[in-house]
Amino acid sequence: MERIVIEGGSPLKGDITIGGAKNSAVALIPAALLADGVCTIKNVPNITDKDALFDIVKLLNCKITESNKEIKIDTRDLKNVLINEELSVKLRASYYFMGVLLSRYKHVEIYFPGGCNIGSRPIDLHLKGFKALGAKVTKRGHKYILDAQELKGNTINLDFASVGATINIMFAAVLANGRTIIKNAAKEVEIINIMDFLNKMGAKISGAGTDTIIIDGVNKLSGTDIEVIPDRIEAGTYIIMGALLGDNLKVNGIIPEHNKALFSKLEEMGVEFSIEGNSVTINKCNNLKCTNIKTLVYPGFPTDLGQPMSVLLTQASGVSIMEETIWENRVGHYPYLQKMGANIELNGLVATIKGKTPLKGTEINATDLRAGAALIVAGLIASGTTMIYDIDYILRGYENIINKLTNVGAKIKLEKI
């Protein structure tokens, strides 16, 4: 068992390079199993979610080789077997094997997916899409069984623009007979990354990045290669740290367009930064202005940055409002920020944050991935020592975060307990 220990107050100076997007990589790895052959995925982030997916891929009798952030997945001996509960509960993205195996074999047996406890996170929209394509869904305890004699294209209207459901329906429809149209599809940039991968395999998909995606089914997909796009959430987290502690902190390897909502809010708060190519240089802002933020589906302010952003708001003068609209349990970090000295009133999913308040180091617990990132941000600006427990959540989605922060001057370490 390990904890993260932070001595707060150190300025952050130097360069941080962003890794591949977690939310792309966890879908691209299962997507490779749609191809008959060898797929190469480049710029894969070194996170524990990747390792959990590898365990499932190996269970399905595929070969994986890994070298310098590049993986090769050979599916030529793929076998469709039950994905057991021990493996499926390790991460949310295990549900992508539903769409993949349904597409290839018309039969799937898998236990309910896991992941962070940030809400009820039902997969009803995924199942609705599978049923619309002709699948029968049976639930036995915590296990799902999906069967279809044939998958046929259909028009599917999503009640909510879910990223996971959009991608999973794409997977199921890509080898179906006829045309599938997904309406009210999620628009996240990671979905474009997935579409590009599938189209390079031989799929016929258009519209990713808009609210209507069209998939014309094909008979077979072949091995190809793809590069994971930069992680806009990792980038945003370090950029927020820079607004609090930056001394010409340079964040490299970003796609600025992907973080427009964050940059807009930082400008509103008075933060100085400069963008040049695929890098942003940012400095500490001593006079942060208060603001109101509501998390929304892309291209709105991302829910995955809401928790780190709430720490920035504790250092802004005046009253800020932080409203979460996507996940009902994404407020677990607030009691720990209050424990550290933040002035926060929580009413459901709406936090009223009064600043500027100094934070003091103490013992705190990560309740989910992005809450853990928020607590690291808090620890970096707090006086004294901060000890963060339940850090497995953080390591699920932030590549080499301890080393990256140490290299720019943070006093942060992993400690065995």
C-alpha positions in Angstrom: 0.0 0.0 0.0 1.2 3.5 -0.9 0.3 7.1 -0.2 1.3 10.4 -1.9 3.2 12.8 0.4 3.4 16.5 -0.7 5.3 19.4 0.9 3.4 22.4 -0.5 4.4 25.8 -1.7 7.1 25.0 -4.2 6.9 26.9 -7.5 6.7 24.8 -10.7 9.3 25.6 -13.3 10.4 23.7 -16.4 8.7 21.5 -18.9 5.9 18.8 -18.6 5.1 16.7 -21.6 1.6 15.4 -22.0 1.0 11.7 -22.7 -1.7 9.9 -24.8 -5.3 10.4 -23.8 -6.6 8.0 -21.3 -10.1 8.3 -22.7 -8.9 7.4 -26.2 -6.5 4.7 -25.3 -9.0 2.7 -23.2 -11.3 2.5 -26.3 -8.6 2.0 -28.9 -7.2 -1.1 -27.2 -10.6 -3.0 -27.3 -11.2 -1.6 -30.8 -8.1 -3.4 -32.1 -10.0 -6.7 -31.5 -12.4 -5.7 -34.3 -9.6 -6.2 -36.8 -8.5 -9.6 -38.2 -4.7 -9.1 -38.0 -2.2 -7.0 -36.1 -2.9 -3.4 -35.0 -0.3 -0.9 -33.7 -1.3 1.8 -31.3 1.3 4.5 -30.6 1.6 7.0 -27.8 -0.2 4.7 -25.3 -0.1 6.3 -21.8 1.5 4.4 -19.0 -1.5 4.1 -16.7 -3.0 1.2 -14.7 -6.2 1.2 -16.8 -4.0 0.1 -19.7 -2.7 -2.9 -17.8 -6.2 -3.9 -16.8 -7.3 -3.8 -20.4 -4.3 -5.9 -21.4 -5.4 -8.6 -18.9 -8.7 -8.9 -20.8 -7.1 -8.8 -24.2 -4.8 -11.7 -23.1 -7.8 -13.6 -21.7 -9.3 -13.4 -25.2 -6.2 -15.1 -26.5 -4.7 -12.1 -28.3 -0.9 -11.5 -28.3 0.4 -8.1 -27.0 3.9 -6.7 -27.4 4.8 -3.3 -25.9 7.8 -1.1 -26.5 8.3 2.6 -25.8 4.7 3.6 -25.6 3.8 1.6 -28.7 1.8 -1.6 -28.5 1.0 -4.3 -31.1 -2.1 -6.4 -30.7 -2.4 -9.6 -32.7 -6.0 -10.8 -32.9 -5.5 -13.8 -35.3 -6.0 -16.3 -32.5 -8.9 -14.4 -30.8 -11.3 -16.5 -28.8 -14.6 -15.3 -27.5 -14.8 -16.3 -23.8 -16.5 -15.1 -20.6 -14.9 -11.9 -19.3 -14.9 -12.7 -15.6 -15.8 -10.3 -12.8 -12.3 -10.1 -11.4 -11.1 -8.5 -14.7 -14.2 -6.5 -15.7 -14.6 -4.6 -12.4 -11.0 -3.2 -12.6 -12.2 -0.4 -14.9 -15.2 1.2 -16.5 -13.9 0.7 -20.1 -14.2 -3.1 -19.9 -17.7 -2.4 -21.3 -16.2 -1.7 -24.7 -15.6 -5.4 -25.1 -19.4 -5.7 -25.3 -19.7 -3.8 -28.5 -16.5 -5.4 -30.0 -17.4 -9.0 -29.3 -21.1 -8.6 -30.2 -19.9 -7.1 -33.5 -17.5 -10.0 -34.3 -19.3 -13.0 -32.7 -22.9 -12.0 -32.1 -22.4 -13.3 -28.5 -20.9 -11.8 -25.4 -20.7 -12.8 -21.8 -19.2 -10.2 -19.4 -19.7 -9.1 -15.8 -20.7 -5.5 -15.0 -17.9 -3.0 -15.5 -16.1 -1.2 -12.6 -14.4 2.2 -12.4 -14.6 5.2 -10.2 -17.6 5.7 -8.0 -18.7 9.1 -9.4 -22.4 8.2 -9.9 -24.8 5.4 -10.7 -23.2 5.2 -14.2 -25.8 2.9 -15.8 -25.1 1.4 -19.2 -28.7 1.6 -20.3 -27.9 3.6 -23.4 -25.3 1.1 -24.5 -27.8 -1.7 -24.1 -30.5 0.3 -25.9 -28.2 0.7 -28.8 -27.3 -3.0 -28.9 -31.0 -3.9 -28.8 -31.8 -1.5 -31.6 -29.2 -3.4 -33.7 -31.0 -6.7 -33.0 -29.3 -8.0 -29.9 -31.1 -9.7 -27.0 -29.7 -8.7 -23.6 -30.0 -11.0 -20.6 -28.9 -10.0 -17.1 -28.0 -12.8 -14.6 -26.9 -11.3 -11.3 -23.9 -9.2 -12.2 -23.4 -10.8 -15.6 -24.6 -9.7 -19.0 -25.3 -12.0 -21.9 -25.7 -10.5 -25.3 -26.9 -12.6 -28.3 -27.9 -11.7 -31.9 -28.6 -13.9 -34.9 -27.8 -10.9 -37.0 -27.0 -7.3 -36.4 -28.9 -4.8 -38.6 -28.3 -1.1 -39.0 -30.8 1.2 -37.4 -31.3 4.8 -36.3 -30.5 5.2 -32.6 -31.4 8.4 -30.6 -29.4 8.7 -27.5 -31.3 10.3 -24.5 -28.0 11.7 -23.3 -24.8 12.4 -25.4 -22.8 9.6 -23.7 -19.2 9.1 -24.8 -19.2 5.5 -23.8 -22.5 4.6 -25.4 -21.6 6.5 -28.6 -18.3 4.5 -29.0 -19.8 1.2 -28.0 -22.6 1.5 -30.6 -20.0 2.4 -33.2 -18.2 -0.8 -32.3 -21.4 -2.9 -32.6 -22.5 -1.3 -35.8 -19.3 -1.3 -37.8 -19.8 -4.9 -39.0 -23.6 -4.9 -39.0 -25.7 -5.1 -42.1 -26.8 -1.8 -43.5 -26.6 1.8 -42.1 -26.6 2.9 -38.5 -27.3 6.5 -37.6 -26.5 7.7 -34.0 -28.3 10.8 -33.2 -27.4 13.1 -30.2 -24.0 11.4 -30.3 -21.3 12.7 -28.0 -18.9 15.1 -29.8 -15.7 14.5 -27.7 -12.4 14.7 -29.7 -11.6 11.2 -28.4 -14.4 9.8 -30.6 -12.8 11.3 -33.7 -9.6 9.3 -32.7 -11.7 6.1 -32.5 -13.4 6.8 -35.9 -10.0 7.4 -37.6 -8.8 4.1 -36.2 -11.8 2.1 -37.4 -11.8 3.8 -40.8 -8.1 2.9 -41.3 -9.2 -0.7 -40.6 -11.7 -0.4 -43.5 -14.8 0.8 -41.7 -17.1 3.4 -43.2 -17.9 6.0 -40.5 -18.5 9.7 -40.8 -19.7 12.5 -38.5 -17.6 11.9 -35.4 -17.2 15.2 -33.6 -20.8 16.2 -34.5 -24.1 15.1 -33.0 -24.9 12.7 -35.9 -22.6 9.7 -36.7 -23.3 7.5 -39.7 -21.9 4.0 -39.9 -22.2 1.8 -43.0 -21.5 -1.8 -42.1 -18.7 -3.7 -43.8 -17.9 -7.4 -43.9 -14.4 -7.3 -42.4 -11.8 -5.1 -40.8 -8.0 -5.4 -41.1 -5.0 -4.6 -39.0 -3.7 -1.0 -39.1 -2.0 1.6 -36.9 -3.2 4.7 -35.0 -1.7 7.3 -32.6 -3.4 8.2 -29.4 -4.2 11.9 -29.3 -2.8 14.0 -26.4 -4.7 13.8 -23.1 -6.6 17.1 -22.8 -7.5 16.3 -19.2 -4.0 15.6 -18.1 -3.0 18.8 -19.9 -5.7 20.8 -18.2 -4.7 19.5 -14.8 -1.1 20.7 -15.2 -2.3 24.0 -16.7 -4.4 24.6 -13.6 -1.4 23.8 -11.4 0.5 26.4 -13.4 -2.1 29.1 -12.7 -1.4 28.5 -9.0 2.3 27.8 -8.9 3.8 28.3 -12.3 7.1 30.1 -12.9 7.2 29.9 -16.7 5.8 26.4 -16.5 5.6 25.0 -20.0 3.2 22.2 -20.9 4.1 20.5 -24.1 2.4 18.2 -26.5 -1.1 19.6 -26.3 -3.7 20.4 -28.9 -4.9 23.9 -27.8 -8.2 23.6 -29.5 -9.1 20.7 -27.2 -8.9 22.9 -24.1 -10.7 26.0 -25.4 -13.3 25.9 -22.5 -10.5 25.8 -19.9 -8.5 28.6 -21.5 -11.6 30.8 -21.8 -12.2 30.5 -18.0 -8.6 31.1 -17.1 -8.6 34.3 -19.2 -11.8 35.3 -17.3 -10.0 34.8 -14.0 -7.0 36.9 -15.0 -4.5 34.1 -15.6 -1.6 35.0 -17.9 -0.5 32.3 -20.4 0.8 32.1 -23.9 0.2 29.4 -26.5 2.8 28.6 -29.1 2.2 25.7 -31.4 1.5 22.6 -29.2 2.8 24.2 -26.0 1.4 26.6 -23.4 3.5 28.6 -20.9 1.8 29.7 -17.8 2.6 31.6 -14.7 1.1 31.9 -11.2 -1.7 34.5 -11.0 -1.6 36.3 -7.6 -5.0 38.1 -8.2 -7.4 35.4 -9.4 -10.9 36.6 -10.1 -13.9 34.6 -9.1 -16.1 33.0 -11.8 -19.0 30.5 -12.3 -18.5 27.2 -14.0 -21.0 24.5 -15.1 -19.6 21.2 -16.4 -21.2 20.2 -19.7 -20.7 17.7 -22.5 -18.0 18.7 -25.1 -17.3 21.4 -26.2 -18.5 22.7 -22.8 -16.3 22.8 -19.7 -15.3 19.2 -19.1 -16.5 17.3 -16.0 -13.1 15.7 -15.7 -11.6 19.1 -15.0 -14.3 20.3 -12.7 -12.7 18.9 -9.5 -9.1 20.3 -10.2 -10.7 23.6 -11.2 -12.6 23.8 -7.9 -9.2 24.0 -6.1 -8.3 27.0 -8.3 -11.5 28.7 -7.3 -10.6 28.5 -3.6 -7.7 30.9 -4.4 -9.9 33.4 -6.3 -11.1 36.6 -4.5 -14.9 36.6 -4.1 -17.6 34.0 -4.5 -17.5 31.4 -7.3 -20.1 28.8 -8.2 -19.0 25.3 -9.4 -21.9 23.2 -10.7 -21.5 19.6 -11.8 -24.2 18.4 -14.3 -22.8 15.1 -15.5 -22.0 12.8 -12.5 -24.0 12.9 -9.3 -21.1 11.7 -7.1 -18.4 13.9 -8.4 -18.3 16.0 -5.2 -16.3 13.6 -2.9 -13.3 15.9 -2.8 -15.1 18.9 -1.2 -15.1 17.6 2.4 -11.3 17.2 2.2 -10.9 20.7 0.7 -12.9 21.9 3.7 -10.7 20.0 6.0 -7.7 21.8 4.5 -9.3 25.2 5.1 -11.4 25.9 2.0 -14.6 27.9 2.5 -17.1 25.8 0.5 -20.9 25.3 0.9 -22.2 22.3 -1.0 -25.9 22.1 -2.0 -26.3 18.9 -4.0 -24.1 19.3 -7.0 -23.6 23.0 -6.7 -20.7 24.3 -4.7 -20.4 27.9 -3.5 -16.7 28.6 -3.0 -15.6 31.8 -1.2 -12.0 32.8 -1.5 -9.3 33.5 -1.2 -8.5 30.9 1.6 -5.2 29.5 2.6 -5.0 25.7 2.6 -3.2 23.6 5.2 -1.7 20.2 4.6 -3.4 17.2 6.3 -4.4 13.6 5.7 -7.0 13.2 2.9 -8.4 10.4 0.7 -8.8 10.3 -3.1 -12.4 9.2 -3.8 -12.1 8.9 -7.5 -9.6 9.7 -10.3 -10.2 13.4 -10.8 -10.9 14.0 -7.1 -7.4 12.6 -6.5 -6.0 15.0 -9.1 -7.8 17.9 -7.3 -6.3 16.9 -4.0 -2.8 16.8 -5.5 -3.4 20.4 -6.7 -4.6 21.3 -3.2 -1.5 19.7 -1.6 0.8 21.5 -3.9 -0.5 24.9 -2.7 -1.1 24.0 0.9 1.2 24.9 3.7 2.9 22.0 5.5 2.5 18.3 4.6 -0.4 16.7 2.7 -0.8 12.9 2.7 -3.1 11.4 0.1 -4.5 7.9 0.5 -6.4 5.6 -1.9 -4.0 6.7 -4.6 -4.8 3.8 -6.9 -7.5 6.0 -8.3 -4.9 8.6 -9.4 -2.5 6.1 -11.0 -5.4 4.8 -13.1 -5.3 7.9 -15.3 -2.3 10.1 -14.8 0.9 8.9 -16.4 4.1 9.2 -14.3 2.5 12.0 -12.4 5.0 11.9 -9.5 8.0 12.1 -11.8 6.5 14.8 -14.0 5.8 17.0 -11.0 9.2 16.3 -9.3 10.9 17.3 -12.5 9.4 20.8 -12.4 10.2 21.4 -8.7 7.3 19.9 -6.7 8.1 18.2 -3.4 6.0 15.1 -4.0 6.7 11.4 -3.5 5.2 8.0 -3.3 5.7 6.4 0.2 5.0 2.8 1.2 2.9 2.4 4.3 
